């Protein structure tokens, strides 16, 4: 008796639905991006720059001996911009070595990258900046270095703390690239 009543209710429930069911198209999470606003870096660094208010400055924990290395942590986006600085010294740290290392670090991503576009820029403060944009499912989509080629070398790379596909992250990547361009253009080395 109970089984018959149960099956009758299921049958009525199924037959009473007249709407056709269609699957929803794939969607992405809505990402609210703040307006671009910048503040000056404070602290005892051999460089000055302006960074996004959407990020927080943190010391780099990878190499504690390098006190001029910092991370710009975009906590809301799960992203970090790693900034590493080296003083150019013709005896120990040559410009050629630093620039070759930067190009090698970018080239390591060729395995997964669909393409790497590089460009050379001149910043408003007269420094040379080399920018590399990587496309594809790579761990870093944007890298750069800014240098005066005689005394100072600042390298930056964007990393995400997630394994999401880069097409899902595209709005955030573009947002942070604008911040990184502003950062490069505001760099001023202190002698």
C-alpha positions in Angstrom: 0.0 0.0 0.0 2.7 2.4 1.0 4.8 1.5 -2.0 1.9 2.1 -4.4 1.2 5.5 -2.8 4.9 6.4 -3.1 5.0 5.5 -6.8 1.8 7.3 -7.4 3.2 10.5 -5.9 6.3 10.2 -8.0 4.3 9.6 -11.1 2.1 12.6 -10.5 5.2 14.7 -9.7 6.9 13.7 -13.0 3.8 14.0 -15.2 2.8 17.4 -13.7 5.9 19.2 -15.0 5.2 20.7 -18.4 8.3 22.9 -18.8 11.2 21.7 -20.8 14.4 21.8 -18.9 17.4 23.4 -20.6 20.9 23.5 -19.1 22.3 26.8 -18.2 25.2 28.1 -20.3 28.6 28.1 -18.6 29.3 31.3 -16.5 32.0 32.9 -14.6 32.1 34.5 -11.2 31.5 38.3 -11.2 34.7 40.1 -10.2 34.3 43.6 -8.9 37.4 45.5 -9.7 38.2 48.7 -7.7 39.2 52.0 -9.3 43.0 52.3 -9.9 44.5 54.3 -7.1 48.1 54.4 -6.1 50.3 55.2 -3.1 54.0 55.7 -2.6 56.1 52.9 -1.2 57.4 53.8 2.2 60.4 52.2 3.9 64.1 51.9 3.5 64.4 50.6 -0.1 66.9 51.5 -2.8 64.0 52.5 -5.0 60.8 54.5 -4.9 57.6 53.5 -6.7 53.9 53.8 -6.6 51.8 50.7 -6.0 48.1 49.9 -6.2 46.0 50.6 -3.1 44.3 47.3 -3.9 47.5 45.5 -2.8 49.5 45.2 0.4 53.2 45.4 0.7 54.8 42.4 2.3 58.4 41.4 2.8 59.4 38.5 0.5 59.7 35.4 2.6 61.6 33.4 0.0 65.0 35.0 0.7 65.1 36.9 4.0 68.6 38.1 3.3 67.3 40.3 0.4 65.6 43.1 2.4 64.7 45.0 -0.8 62.6 42.1 -2.1 58.9 42.6 -1.6 55.5 41.2 -2.6 52.5 43.2 -3.6 49.7 41.0 -2.3 46.3 41.4 -4.0 44.5 39.4 -1.4 41.0 39.9 -2.9 42.2 38.4 -6.2 44.6 35.7 -4.9 47.5 37.3 -6.7 51.0 38.5 -5.9 53.5 40.7 -7.7 57.0 39.6 -6.7 59.5 42.4 -6.8 63.2 41.5 -6.6 66.0 44.1 -6.6 69.7 43.8 -7.2 72.4 46.4 -7.1 74.6 46.1 -10.2 78.2 45.7 -9.3 80.7 44.9 -12.0 82.7 42.6 -9.8 79.9 40.4 -8.4 76.6 41.2 -10.0 76.8 42.3 -13.6 74.0 43.8 -15.7 74.5 41.1 -18.4 74.0 38.3 -15.8 70.9 39.9 -14.3 69.2 40.6 -17.6 70.1 37.1 -18.9 68.6 35.6 -15.8 65.4 37.6 -16.3 65.1 36.4 -19.9 65.8 32.7 -18.8 63.1 32.9 -16.1 60.6 34.1 -18.8 61.8 31.4 -21.3 61.2 28.6 -18.8 57.4 29.2 -19.4 57.7 28.4 -23.1 56.7 24.8 -22.4 53.1 25.9 -21.6 53.0 29.3 -23.2 51.1 29.8 -26.4 53.2 32.9 -27.0 55.5 35.4 -25.3 55.4 39.0 -26.4 58.4 41.2 -25.3 58.7 44.9 -25.5 61.3 47.5 -24.5 60.1 50.8 -23.0 61.6 54.0 -21.8 60.1 55.1 -18.5 59.4 58.8 -17.6 62.4 58.8 -15.3 64.7 57.7 -18.1 65.1 54.0 -17.2 64.8 51.1 -19.6 62.0 48.6 -18.9 61.6 45.3 -20.6 58.1 43.8 -20.5 57.1 40.2 -21.2 53.4 39.2 -21.7 52.8 35.4 -21.7 49.7 33.8 -23.0 48.4 30.3 -22.3 48.1 28.3 -19.1 51.3 29.7 -17.5 51.9 30.4 -13.8 53.0 34.0 -14.5 51.2 36.1 -17.2 53.3 39.3 -16.9 56.9 39.9 -16.1 59.1 43.0 -16.4 62.4 44.5 -15.3 63.4 48.2 -14.9 67.0 49.2 -14.9 69.4 52.1 -15.4 71.9 49.4 -16.6 74.7 50.7 -14.5 73.6 50.6 -10.8 70.1 49.2 -10.3 67.9 46.3 -11.5 64.3 45.7 -10.4 62.4 42.7 -11.6 58.7 42.0 -11.2 56.5 39.0 -11.9 52.7 38.4 -11.5 51.6 35.1 -9.9 48.2 33.7 -8.9 47.6 31.5 -5.9 45.0 29.5 -7.8 44.9 26.8 -10.5 42.0 28.5 -12.4 42.2 28.9 -16.1 43.7 32.2 -17.3 40.6 33.0 -19.4 38.6 33.1 -16.1 41.3 35.4 -14.6 41.5 37.7 -17.7 39.8 40.7 -16.1 42.0 40.5 -13.0 45.2 40.0 -15.1 44.3 43.1 -17.2 43.6 45.1 -14.1 46.9 44.1 -12.5 48.8 44.8 -15.7 47.7 48.4 -15.6 48.9 48.6 -12.0 52.3 47.1 -13.0 52.6 49.5 -15.9 52.0 52.4 -13.5 54.5 50.9 -11.1 57.2 50.7 -13.8 56.6 54.2 -14.9 56.9 55.5 -11.3 60.1 53.7 -10.4 62.9 56.0 -9.3 66.2 54.5 -8.1 68.0 56.0 -5.1 71.8 56.3 -5.3 
